[in-house]
Amino acid sequence: MPAQMSIADDLLHYIKTELAPGSPDLDVETNLTGVVDSTAIMEVVVWIEGKFGFDVEIDDITVENFGTVRALVAYIEKHRKK
């Protein structure tokens, strides 16, 4: 699971420093709906595409995939192996 921890750590760092600097209590289970807005979600999409080298489909931008950092890690793991 070290790869997942690394992805989770990277995501948490990115969200805490770039998108929600006033939210120090973020963790992998935090509901991101109340933390980031739709513009920030699009920034996460661009960040994922650049960092992990795959295109995020518009239909994949759902609460199930983008609702928490844990969900994002699972989504990234699933898609970057293709």
MDTraj code that builds the backbone (N, CA, C; nanometers):
import mdtraj as md
import numpy as np

residues = "MET PRO ALA GLN MET SER ILE ALA ASP ASP LEU LEU HIS TYR ILE LYS THR GLU LEU ALA PRO GLY SER PRO ASP LEU ASP VAL GLU THR ASN LEU THR GLY VAL VAL ASP SER THR ALA ILE MET GLU VAL VAL VAL TRP ILE GLU GLY LYS PHE GLY PHE ASP VAL GLU ILE ASP ASP ILE THR VAL GLU ASN PHE GLY THR VAL ARG ALA LEU VAL ALA TYR ILE GLU LYS HIS ARG LYS LYS".split()
xyz = np.array([
    [0.0788, -0.1213, 0.0000],
    [0.0000, 0.0000, 0.0000],
    [0.0832, 0.1282, 0.0000],
    [0.2135, 0.1218, -0.0096],
    [0.2902, 0.2456, -0.0086],
    [0.2561, 0.3376, -0.1258],
    [0.2239, 0.2820, -0.2420],
    [0.1879, 0.3663, -0.3563],
    [0.0608, 0.4450, -0.3257],
    [-0.0366, 0.3797, -0.2634],
    [-0.1603, 0.4493, -0.2286],
    [-0.1354, 0.5581, -0.1255],
    [-0.0505, 0.5306, -0.0297],
    [-0.0206, 0.6331, 0.0703],
    [0.0468, 0.7522, 0.0051],
    [0.1352, 0.7255, -0.0885],
    [0.2035, 0.8327, -0.1575],
    [0.1048, 0.9180, -0.2375],
    [0.0137, 0.8530, -0.3068],
    [-0.0885, 0.9258, -0.3830],
    [-0.1759, 1.0060, -0.2876],
    [-0.2175, 0.9449, -0.1781],
    [-0.3013, 1.0142, -0.0797],
    [-0.2266, 1.1333, -0.0214],
    [-0.1002, 1.1131, 0.0133],
    [-0.0202, 1.2232, 0.0678],
    [-0.0060, 1.3362, -0.0336],
    [0.0197, 1.3008, -0.1591],
    [0.0319, 1.4020, -0.2647],
    [-0.0985, 1.4797, -0.2816],
    [-0.2093, 1.4068, -0.2849],
    [-0.3407, 1.4719, -0.3004],
    [-0.3719, 1.5634, -0.1828],
    [-0.3507, 1.5127, -0.0625],
    [-0.3775, 1.5941, 0.0561],
    [-0.2912, 1.7199, 0.0571],
    [-0.1651, 1.7041, 0.0222],
    [-0.0761, 1.8200, 0.0176],
    [-0.1248, 1.9207, -0.0859],
    [-0.1591, 1.8732, -0.2046],
    [-0.2066, 1.9617, -0.3114],
    [-0.3342, 2.0354, -0.2689],
    [-0.4299, 1.9631, -0.2154],
    [-0.5570, 2.0246, -0.1756],
    [-0.5349, 2.1239, -0.0615],
    [-0.4556, 2.0848, 0.0385],
    [-0.4322, 2.1730, 0.1536],
    [-0.3558, 2.2993, 0.1164],
    [-0.2611, 2.2883, 0.0240],
    [-0.1784, 2.4050, -0.0073],
    [-0.2334, 2.4888, -0.1214],
    [-0.2975, 2.4264, -0.2198],
    [-0.3402, 2.4996, -0.3387],
    [-0.4891, 2.5328, -0.3415],
    [-0.5725, 2.4454, -0.2879],
    [-0.7167, 2.4616, -0.3057],
    [-0.7915, 2.5012, -0.1788],
    [-0.7449, 2.4559, -0.0657],
    [-0.8156, 2.4825, 0.0596],
    [-0.7158, 2.5066, 0.1713],
    [-0.6362, 2.6137, 0.1606],
    [-0.5317, 2.6363, 0.2607],
    [-0.5843, 2.6579, 0.4026],
    [-0.7096, 2.6905, 0.4186],
    [-0.7654, 2.7103, 0.5519],
    [-0.8258, 2.5858, 0.6126],
    [-0.7998, 2.4700, 0.5528],
    [-0.8590, 2.3444, 0.6006],
    [-0.7526, 2.2464, 0.6474],
    [-0.6897, 2.2746, 0.7605],
    [-0.5795, 2.1888, 0.8056],
    [-0.6222, 2.0499, 0.8517],
    [-0.7502, 2.0302, 0.8796],
    [-0.7953, 1.9015, 0.9328],
    [-0.8344, 1.8012, 0.8249],
    [-0.8006, 1.8271, 0.7014],
    [-0.8334, 1.7341, 0.5939],
    [-0.7640, 1.6007, 0.6138],
    [-0.8373, 1.4927, 0.5855],
    [-0.7758, 1.3603, 0.5814],
    [-0.8384, 1.2825, 0.4673],
    [-0.8025, 1.1561, 0.4532],
    [-0.8482, 1.0778, 0.3375],
    [-0.9984, 1.0543, 0.3356],
    [-1.0654, 1.0685, 0.4500],
    [-1.2103, 1.0456, 0.4574],
    [-1.2931, 1.1743, 0.4554],
    [-1.2297, 1.2903, 0.4546],
    [-1.3028, 1.4163, 0.4554],
    [-1.3869, 1.4293, 0.3290],
    [-1.5129, 1.4657, 0.3456],
    [-1.6012, 1.4907, 0.2318],
    [-1.5540, 1.6185, 0.1635],
    [-1.5064, 1.6058, 0.0412],
    [-1.4505, 1.7208, -0.0298],
    [-1.5576, 1.8156, -0.0831],
    [-1.6818, 1.7724, -0.0843],
    [-1.7900, 1.8572, -0.1343],
    [-1.7980, 1.9883, -0.0575],
    [-1.7765, 1.9835, 0.0724],
    [-1.7827, 2.1050, 0.1516],
    [-1.6521, 2.1822, 0.1568],
    [-1.5461, 2.1260, 0.0978],
    [-1.4131, 2.1858, 0.1077],
    [-1.3735, 2.2567, -0.0218],
    [-1.4002, 2.1943, -0.1346],
    [-1.3617, 2.2512, -0.2638],
    [-1.4845, 2.2710, -0.3521],
    [-1.4781, 2.3730, -0.4368],
    [-1.5901, 2.3994, -0.5273],
    [-1.5645, 2.3346, -0.6633],
    [-1.6551, 2.3572, -0.7571],
    [-1.6440, 2.2918, -0.8877],
    [-1.5190, 2.3363, -0.9636],
    [-1.4805, 2.4607, -0.9477],
    [-1.3581, 2.5084, -1.0127],
    [-1.2371, 2.4342, -0.9573],
    [-1.2335, 2.4156, -0.8273],
    [-1.1230, 2.3432, -0.7644],
    [-1.1211, 2.1969, -0.8096],
    [-1.2374, 2.1373, -0.8277],
    [-1.2430, 1.9992, -0.8770],
    [-1.1794, 1.9914, -1.0156],
    [-1.2060, 2.0910, -1.0992],
    [-1.1452, 2.0917, -1.2318],
    [-0.9928, 2.1070, -1.2207],
    [-0.9477, 2.1828, -1.1226],
    [-0.8032, 2.1948, -1.0998],
    [-0.7445, 2.0608, -1.0561],
    [-0.8190, 1.9860, -0.9747],
    [-0.7752, 1.8522, -0.9341],
    [-0.7657, 1.7622, -1.0572],
    [-0.8636, 1.7718, -1.1473],
    [-0.8624, 1.6918, -1.2702],
    [-0.7358, 1.7211, -1.3514],
    [-0.7058, 1.8487, -1.3718],
    [-0.5866, 1.8874, -1.4482],
    [-0.4605, 1.8372, -1.3780],
    [-0.4573, 1.8484, -1.2459],
    [-0.3422, 1.8018, -1.1684],
    [-0.3245, 1.6507, -1.1845],
    [-0.4343, 1.5749, -1.1731],
    [-0.4287, 1.4292, -1.1888],
    [-0.3780, 1.3936, -1.3282],
    [-0.4331, 1.4585, -1.4302],
    [-0.3920, 1.4280, -1.5675],
    [-0.2429, 1.4541, -1.5879],
    [-0.1945, 1.5645, -1.5336],
    [-0.0531, 1.5969, -1.5480],
    [0.0380, 1.5062, -1.4674],
    [-0.0034, 1.4742, -1.3466],
    [0.0822, 1.3954, -1.2570],
    [0.0814, 1.2466, -1.2898],
    [-0.0350, 1.1940, -1.3282],
    [-0.0477, 1.0492, -1.3441],
    [-0.0609, 1.0047, -1.4891],
    [-0.0684, 1.1007, -1.5833],
    [-0.0581, 1.0679, -1.7241],
    [-0.1766, 0.9979, -1.7877],
    [-0.2967, 1.0251, -1.7414],
    [-0.4147, 0.9725, -1.8097],
    [-0.5224, 1.0801, -1.8118],
    [-0.6120, 1.0696, -1.9088],
    [-0.7211, 1.1667, -1.9204],
    [-0.8369, 1.1264, -1.8315],
    [-0.8873, 1.2210, -1.7552],
    [-1.0052, 1.1991, -1.6718],
    [-1.1276, 1.2278, -1.7580],
    [-1.2145, 1.1294, -1.7713],
    [-1.3370, 1.1472, -1.8492],
    [-1.4359, 1.2322, -1.7697],
    [-1.5063, 1.3187, -1.8388],
    [-1.6030, 1.4073, -1.7724],
    [-1.7073, 1.3264, -1.6941],
    [-1.7467, 1.2123, -1.7473],
    [-1.8462, 1.1277, -1.6793],
    [-1.7918, 1.0643, -1.5523],
    [-1.6600, 1.0636, -1.5353],
    [-1.5979, 1.0062, -1.4155],
    [-1.5945, 1.1045, -1.2984],
    [-1.6246, 1.2314, -1.3253],
    [-1.6190, 1.3327, -1.2192],
    [-1.7506, 1.3254, -1.1405],
    [-1.7532, 1.2312, -1.0478],
    [-1.8716, 1.2052, -0.9661],
    [-1.8323, 1.2068, -0.8187],
    [-1.9318, 1.2128, -0.7330],
    [-1.9063, 1.2065, -0.5890],
    [-1.8403, 1.0736, -0.5532],
    [-1.8777, 0.9665, -0.6222],
    [-1.8190, 0.8353, -0.5945],
    [-1.6685, 0.8345, -0.6219],
    [-1.6250, 0.9065, -0.7246],
    [-1.4827, 0.9090, -0.7608],
    [-1.4061, 1.0252, -0.6988],
    [-1.4739, 1.1377, -0.6761],
    [-1.4062, 1.2596, -0.6318],
    [-1.4549, 1.3100, -0.4968],
    [-1.5325, 1.2298, -0.4260],
    [-1.5917, 1.2749, -0.3007],
    [-1.4974, 1.2837, -0.1827],
    [-1.3958, 1.1972, -0.1814],
    [-1.2958, 1.1973, -0.0745],
    [-1.1588, 1.1697, -0.1367],
    [-1.0558, 1.1955, -0.0617],
    [-0.9213, 1.1635, -0.1097],
    [-0.9083, 1.0121, -0.1284],
    [-0.9672, 0.9342, -0.0388],
    [-0.9613, 0.7875, -0.0528],
    [-1.0248, 0.7434, -0.1849],
    [-1.1390, 0.8034, -0.2200],
    [-1.2055, 0.7708, -0.3467],
    [-1.1182, 0.8121, -0.4654],
    [-1.0543, 0.9266, -0.4553],
    [-0.9650, 0.9723, -0.5621],
    [-0.8458, 0.8779, -0.5791],
    [-0.7899, 0.8322, -0.4685],
    [-0.6777, 0.7382, -0.4761],
    [-0.7215, 0.6113, -0.5493],
    [-0.8373, 0.5576, -0.5141],
    [-0.8881, 0.4363, -0.5801],
    [-0.9094, 0.4618, -0.7291],
    [-0.9642, 0.5781, -0.7621],
    [-0.9872, 0.6142, -0.9019],
    [-0.8548, 0.6224, -0.9785],
    [-0.7573, 0.6884, -0.9212],
    [-0.6267, 0.7035, -0.9857],
    [-0.5610, 0.5663, -1.0036],
    [-0.5622, 0.4849, -0.8997],
    [-0.5021, 0.3519, -0.9071],
    [-0.5674, 0.2689, -1.0184],
    [-0.6972, 0.2768, -1.0290],
    [-0.7720, 0.2001, -1.1285],
    [-0.7352, 0.2447, -1.2701],
    [-0.7218, 0.3736, -1.2908],
    [-0.7040, 0.4260, -1.4261],
    [-0.5589, 0.4366, -1.4723],
    [-0.4677, 0.4506, -1.3823],
    [-0.3299, 0.4661, -1.4282],
    [-0.2667, 0.3327, -1.4672],
    [-0.3285, 0.2220, -1.4327],
    [-0.2758, 0.0910, -1.4685],
    [-0.3165, 0.0485, -1.6092],
    [-0.4090, 0.1212, -1.6690],
    [-0.4579, 0.0827, -1.8020],
    [-0.3522, 0.1037, -1.9070],
])
top = md.Topology()
chain = top.add_chain()
for i, resn in enumerate(residues, 1):
    res = top.add_residue(resn, chain, resSeq=i)
    for name in ("N", "CA", "C"):
        top.add_atom(name, md.element.get_by_symbol(name[0]), res)
traj = md.Trajectory(xyz[None], top)
